[in-house]
Amino acid sequence: MEQYLAGVNSLTFYAIVAVVLGFITVMCFVFLIKSYKAGVAIGMDPKVLKKTIMASATFTLLPSISILLGVIALSGTLGVPFSWLRLSVIGALQYELNVAEIAAQNIGLSGLNLSELDMGAFVTIALVMTMGILGGVFCCIFFLKKYLSKIQAKPKKTDGAGASKPGFGAHATTAMFVGLCAAYIGSYIGQVMPGGGSNYMPLFVAIVAALCMAVFEFLVQKKKMLVLENFSLAASMLIAMAAAVIVNLAI
């Protein structure tokens, strides 16, 4: 296990990932400078542009905690460099954890258990995760324009009161969200059903996070505390994780 951890956290791996992320960071600054200059060129007030940049940077900090939590969650088994890379470019915590678990099980492991992993398993898991996420990239290259034309199309039908009915975009987003929730919650419920084991923690954490998110949504929608909208996801994750730690210590 120590040899495996030394390999996935080697200085060489850190250097490779640092070069990739360094390139992306430079690219972001290039686009930032070009966008700022373009805004000035069309007559926008430089003070307004600077204020917008500072506000965007400020409101990005707390939501990014959820990404940091994802890196921490993956780094214990897949190492810091690879986890850092996967969640800093086009990865997402929900995808990464699920695919890594599926890949591990399909090569004969019980899951992402550190005691069972070796470099061969790591290479397979990393390859599956990377190749899987590329599907989104190719879909964007070849199909995004047509997809956006449907998503952004104005609804043509109206209800009896003359209001526009939801278009394809609204239905597609709702369907994807419901499917995602059903897949996760279904798997958590399966773990507490007869024959599925007695692991109540994932379902407990999901319920706590959902309740926290509901409270934030109430405050944002009903109480107009719009500043909380940018922090609700990260805060719900932190509260749910803290609840899991407290319950584990209690039992």
N, C-alpha and C positions, 0 to 999 in steps of 0.2 A: 504494500500500500504506500509506503514511504517513497519507493522508487517511482511509482505511478504519479504521485503528487508532485514529485520533483520534476518529472517530465512535462506534465501539463502546465506547470508554473515556472518553466525554465526561462532564463534571461533571453534566450534566442526567440522564444515564442512571444515574450513581452515586446521585444524589439520589432518583430514583424507586425504585430498588432498596432504598435505605436506609429509605425510608418503609415499604415492604412488609415488610421484615425487622424493622423496629422494631415494627410492629404485632404480628407473630408473637411477638417477644420479650416484649412486654408481656403478651400473651395467656398465654404460658407461665408468667410470674410470677404472674398472676392465678390460674391453675389450681393452681400450687404453694402459694400462700397458702390457697386454699380447701381443698385437700387436707389441708394441715397442720391447719387449724382443724377439719376434719371428723374427723381422727384424734384430736385432743385431745377432741373432743365425745363420741367413743365410748369414751373411757377409755384411750387409748394413752399411754405415757410420753413426754413431750415430749423427753427426752434421747435416747430410742430413735429418735424421728422425726428429730431433728437429725443424729444419727449416720448414719441412713439417707440423708438428703439429701447429707451430705458425702461418704459413700462412693460414692453414685451419681455425683456430680459428678466425683470423682476418677477413677473407672473409665471415665468418658465421654471424658476428655481424649485418651488415646492412641488408642483406636479412631477418634476423629474425625480423626486424621491422614490416614486413607484418603480422607475427604471432601475434606480440604485438597489432597491429591494430585490428586484429580479436578478441583478448581477450577483448579489449576495447569496440568493437562493440556489443559483446554478453553480457558483464558484466552489462550493463545498465538494462537488463531485466531478465537475468538468474543468475545474481550474479557473483562475481569475482572467487570464488573457482571452481565452475563447469566449467566456461568458461576457466579458467586456466588449468584445467585437460583435457578438451576435445581437446584443441589445443596444448597440450604439449606431447601427446602420439601418437595417430594415427589419430587424427582428422584433418580436413582441413576446412578453412573458408567457401569455397563455399558450401561444404556439410552441415556443421553445421547450417548455416543460413537458407538454403533452407529447411532442414528437420525440424528444429525448427518451421519455419513458417507454414509448411504443417501440423505438429502435432497440432499446436495451432488452426489452422482453422478447423481441423477435430474434435476438441472437443467443437466447437461452438464459439470460439473466432474470432475476426476480424483479428487477427494476433498477432505478438509479441508486444502487447501493454501493457505497465506496469500497466496501470489502470485496466486492465481486469484480470491480472494474480493473482492466489493464489497458495498455496502450492500443492493442488491437481493437478492443471494444470501443475505446475513445474515438479512434479514427472512423469506425463504422458509424457511430452515433453522430459525430461531427459532420460526416459526409451526408447522412440522411437529412439532418437539420438544414444544412446549407443548400442542398439540391432541392429540398421541399420548398424553401422560401423563394427560390428563383421562379417558381410558377407565377407568383404575383408580379414579378418584374416583367416576364414575357407577356403576361396578360395586359399589363399597362402599355407596353410597347405596341402591341398589335390590336388591342381591343378597347383601350381606355377612351379614345375619342368617340367611338360609337356608343359606348356605355354612358359616357357623360351626356351625350346628346339626348338620351332617354331620361337620365336622372334629372337633367335641368329643363326638360321640356315642360311647358306650361300645361296644366290640366285642361282638357277640352270639355269634359263632362261636368255638369253641375247637378246638385241635388234639388229637391223640390223648392227650397228657399232661395235658389239662385246662387248659392255658394259653390265654389269649385271643389270637386271631389279630389282626394289625394291621388297623385300620379304614380307612375311606375317607381320612381325614386323612393317615395314614402313607403310603398309596399315592400320593395326590395330590402330597404334598411330594416324595417320591422321584422321581416322574415329571417334575415340573417341574424338579428339580435336574439329572436326567440329560439332559433336553432342552436345558437351558441350556448344560451342559458340552459336549454334542455339537455344538451350533451354533457355539460359540466355537472348540473344539479342531478341529472340521472345517474351519472357515475358515482356521485357522492351518496345518493340514496341506496345504490346497489351495494355499497360497502357496509351498510348497516342492516340490510335485509338478510333473512335466513339463508345461509349458504354463501353469503358474500363477505362474511367476516363481521367484526365488531368495531370497525374503525369509525367512530363518530366524529372525530376531530374535523375532517374536511367539511362535513355538512354543518357542524357547529360554527366554524369560521365563516362559511358562506352566509349563514343566517345573520351572524353579527355584522358582517360587512354590508349585507343588504339592508339591514335596519339602519345602520349608520348612513348609508347612501340615501335612504328614504328621508331621514331627518334633514340631511343637507339639501335635498331636493325641495322639501317643505320650506326651509328657510330661504332658498333662492327664489322659488316660484311664488310663495304666499307672502313672505316677509320682505321680498325684494332685496335680500342681502346678496347681491350679484357677485361680490368679491369672493364669496365662498365657492363659486362655480369652478374656479380654476384649481381649488385645493381639495375638492370633495373626494376624488378618486384616491389620492395619496393618503389623505387622512383616514378614509374608511379602511384602507389596507393596513395602516399602522395600528388602528384601534382593534381590528380583527386579529392581527398578529399578536398584539399585547394580550388580548383575551385568551388566545390559545396558550401563550406562555403561562398566564396566571392559572388556567385550568390544569395544565400539565403539572405545575408545581403543587397545586392543591390536591391532586390525586396521586 
